[in-house]
Amino acid sequence: MRLRERFRMTGAALACAMAGVLALGGCSLLGDDSGGSPESGGSAPRSSASTQDIPYDVTPLIKPAKKYYGAAVPGAPISMKNIDAYTARTGKQPNLIEYYAAWGDGFDATGVRNAWAEGALTLMSWEPFDTSLADIAAGRSDAYIKEYATAVRKLNLPVVMDFADEFNGHWEKWGTHDVTPAQYVAAWRHIHQTFVDVGATNVIWTWAPNIVNPVKNVRLKPYYPGDAYVDWIGLVGYFTIGQDNAFDSVFGPTRDEIRTFTRKPMLLLETAAMPGERRRADVRNLFAGVAADDDMLGFIWFDYKKRADWRLEASPLALTEFKRLAADDRFGFDVRKPS
């Protein structure tokens, strides 16, 4: 298992740069190779029995009664050491763990098992750095995608996957400077269909734009693959010094635009607050905003130190407030027993 850092210019980085700080988010975790149909929705319902012959039914996890309480931390979930430390700091075990996988990586079945053993789902952010979306749609990566999908099916545990997130930003290789909406949609649908063809319906498919605040001129609907190919909407957005920190100011414009073309439930797929005097208030706004919205599934805190320090431990007062709010029973549950 190798770890390769990916320094990505995110939408948060643009806002941070305007505040005089360049924030780079994300890394890629190199995985090992261990190991819903379009007509009925992103992830087709299946029998609740979990065997190697019957795909795991992800339906109860798509809109659970409680909120997901997630984290992205270095090294997880292939190692749970930093998750355990995060749990000790915040007082609650995350039940959704995000990691970043580069195109060409093998499926990290070990990491998914590690997270599952502690009652957590794994969310894999698949980053196609070493290919083009046009090539994917044309079938030039079919052998790799099929091998990957087969490994996911063989493991037969639920996995959350987002592909080529922040596509509405110009800072990504698969972003607006290099990829058309039609190419993006074609690549997404092609990958989804390949998973369906091998029976890998144990995936929760998550479509994840950057919040629209820094890219207001890019419409999201043309990039949407369609409700038949998506289970969750994942928003990437940060509380930064250069903007109003009200929850609705940060996420509201994106949420409202998306609600014009889909009612799929939403997750804050990647979020955090910039260190500073306002961070404790940002944490309060995060928890309150997610708790108040029935369609908001939860959030994943990006607990990395890049060129901005997004780690909670960097701000003791904010960490104390985060721990207090995380104790709310509405946040977190054992994903092995979602109801």
Summary of the structure (lengths in Angstrom):
residues: 339
radius of gyration: 18.3
end to end distance: 34.5
largest distance: 54.4
contacts: 1201
relative contact order: 0.18
helix: 34%
strand: 18%
